Amino acid sequence: MSARHQQLPELEGRVAVVVGAGGGLGRDLACVLAGRGAQVVLAGRNRARLDATLAALRSATERDALVAPTDVSDRGDVDRLRDLTERRFGRADVLINCAGIFGPLRRIAESDPDEWIRTLSINCIGPYLTCRAFAPGMIAGGWGRIVNVSSAAPLYPPAAVNSAYATSKAALNQMTRHLAVELAGTGVTANAIHPGSLKTEMWADIKSQISEAGGGSESHGEWVDMVEATGGDSTAPAIALVLTLIGEEGAETNGRFCWPSGIVEEPLPSW
């Protein structure tokens, strides 16, 4: 048995569903959770990217995972994800919603309505559907952890060209707070986190849109430049925060907006 297998921790036997596992923070989290003993379900829209995560997970942990291509904005897809998870592993114990897109960097009147709606569908409606699908099983088991990856964006003054993304994350934060109230006393918690300023595909998308966004995108340009100059935050602090929230020490943390220590730019201490 390898040294990695000899140090499996308290997640041994837990079932963890990672939505948005095709890259970035979701991929890194899936590998860490598997390395800590969890049975991991890799969910996301792109099968090829999920397969790449599975390969990375196997290489890092010598364990396996379930690949489940899913469009979280589709209710039927989410129900199939729950059914597939339960047939393979049983009820989920941990749900981490990492999937997200930035959406249009345009003024409201100039945005493509379908693109604006799609941003809310993936960033907020998707987590609502996955929470709705998996929370009852967690409640029935008397233990569960839900972590919704949000953003500091809605904590800052509104930007003229950032309505879709900021609105979707504000809605996700509020939905998480309402869910946490419903979960109080069940052994299940729900929290939202700001993962830091990560240099991801979303960062690249924002960078590509800035030149066409016009006035109002200056703060986004400054953020893009800052991330490019610093390399952005590592995913390690966000992963450490998630592990705290899903561990026993996080049992009393419910309905909170949290961010990791040591990140490049901390959000305002309010939401």
N, C-alpha and C positions, 0 to 999 in steps of 0.2 A: 504494500500500500504506500502511495506517495506521501511526502510530508504535507502536501496540500490537503489530502484527505484526512490526515490525522488531526487537523485543527478546525474541523467543522464546528461552528458555534451554535447559538441558541435557535437559529433558523432551520436547523435540521428537522425535516418533516413538515415545515410550513410550505404553503403553495402561494407563489407570488406571480401576479399578472403585471407585466410591464407593457404599457401601451406607449407606442412611439419608440420601440426597441430597435428600430432600423439604423440608428446612428446616434452620435452625440452622447448626451447624458443618459438617454435610455439604454443605449448599448453598454456603456460603462457600468451602469447600475445593474443591468441583467447579469453581467459577468461577476460582479461583486456578490450579488445575492446568491447566485449559484455556488460561488466559492465558499459561501457561509452556510451552505447546506440546504438552501431552499430548492423546491421543485419550481422551475421558472417557466412561465408561458410568455413567449415573445409575440406581441401583437403589433400590427402596423399595416399600412396599405401596400407596401412594396415587398413582394416575396423575395426578390433577389437581395435586398438589403437585410431582410430578416435572416436569410440563409448565411449572409456574411457575418451577422452577429452570432448565429449559432456556431459557425466555424471558430470565431474568436473565443466564444465561451468554452467550447470543447478544448481548445488549445490551452486556455488559461486555467481551467479547472478539472479537466478530464471527466466532466459530467455532461449530461445531455439536457435538452430542453425541448419544449413543444413549440413548434412554429405555427402561428395562427394568423394568416393574412386577414386583416379586418379593417373596414372603413368605419371608424367609430361614430361618424355622423349618420350612419344607417342603422336604425333600430334593429332590423332583422339580423344584420351582421353582428351586432353586439350580443344579441340573444344567442346566436350560434357560437360566439366566443365563450360565453358562460357555459353553454351545454358541452362544448368540446373540452373545456377545462375540467368540468365536473366528471365527465366520462373518463378522462385520463387520470386525474389526480384527486378528485373530490372537491369539496368547497374551497374557494380561495380564501386565504388569510390576509393577504397583502395585495392592494391595488395601487399602482403608481401610474398616474396619468401624465406622460411626458409629451404626447403628441401635440404639435402646434404649428401654425403657420403665421407669418407676419401679416399677410394681406396687403391691400392697396395702400401705398404711401401717397394718398391723394386727398384733396378736399372732398367733403361729403357730396357736393353737387357734381363733382367730376369723377367720382368713383364708379366703377362697374358694379351695379347692384348685385349681380350674381357673385362677384368676387368678395364684396363686403359681407354678404350673407354667409358665404362659404367660410369666411374667417370666424364668424361667430359659431357656425355649426361645428367646426373642428375644435376650436379652442374652448368652447363652453358647453354646447349641447352634447358633444361627444363625451366629456367627463360626466355630465349629468346622466347620460344613458348607461355608462359603465358603472357608475356608483349605484344607480337604480338596479342594475342587473346583479351586482355582486354583494351589495350591503346586506340583503336579507339572509344570505347564507352565512355571512360573518356574524350577524346578530344571533342566528340560530345556534352557532357554535360558541357564542359567548366571548369571542376574541376576534379582533380585526384591526387593520391599519390602512387608512386611505390617505395618500399623499397626492395632491394636485399641484403640478408644477405650473406656477403662475409667473408673474413678472412684477417688477417695481413700476412699470409704465403707468398704471392708473393712480399711483401715489403722487405723481408730479403734476404740475399745472398742465392742462390740455394743450396739445399742439394742433395747429390747424390742419395738419395732414396725417394725423395718427389716429383717426376716430375708430376704425374697425378693430385694430389690435388692442388699443387701450380699453375700449368698451368691452371687448370679449374677455379681457383679463379682470376687469372690474366685476363683470357678471360672474366669472368663475370664482372670484374671491367671495362674493356675496352668497353664491350657491353653496360654497363650502361651509360658510358660517351657519346657514340655515340647516344644512345636513348635520353639522356637529351638534346643534341643539337637539335634533331628533334622535341622535345616537347617544346622547348623554345617559350614562348608567347602564349601557348595554355591554360594555367591554370593548366597544369599537370606537375608534377615533377618526376624525377627518381634519386634515390641516392643509394649508396652502403654503408653498415656499417660493421665494425668489432664488433662482439658482446661481445668480451672479452674471457677470458680463462675459458670456462664453463666445468664442470665435467659432460659430457653427454655420451651417447652411443658411440659417435665418439671417445671421449677420451678413453673409454674402448677398442675400436677397435684398436686404435694406441698402447695402452699398450700391447695388446695381440700379436701384430705383431712385436714388437721391438726385442724380443728374436730371431726371425728368420731373421731379416733384415740384420744383419751383419754390416760391417763398413759403416759409413755415417749416422747412426741413433742416434749418441750420443746426438745431440741437441734435438731430439724428446724425448729421455729418460729423459733428464733434465727437459723438459717441463712437461712430465707426472708426474715426481716426484714432481715438484713445485705445480701442480694442486692437487695432492694427499695430499701434506703437508698442503696446504692452504685451501683446500676444493673448490678451484676455485672461480671464480666470481659468484655472484648472477646474475640472469637474470634481476633483477630490474633496474640496470643502462641502459641496452640495451633497455628495454621496455620504460624507460623514454625518451631515444633518439628517438625511433620510434614515440612516441607520439608527440614529438617536431616536427619531420619531417612531420608528417601527419596533424599537427595543422596549424592554420593560420599563426603562427609565423615562420613556415617552408616554406612558400610560395616562398620565394626568394632563397631557397637553392635547387639547381638543378645541377646534374652532379658532386656531391661531394662524397668523401670517408670520412666517419665519424666514430668516435668511442666514446663510453661513457666515461665520466669522472669517475675517481676513480677506474678504473679496475686494476687488479694485474699487468699487463704488457702492457704498451701502445705501439702501433706500431710506426714505423718510420713515421715522418711527411711528407711523400711523397709517391706517387705511380706512 
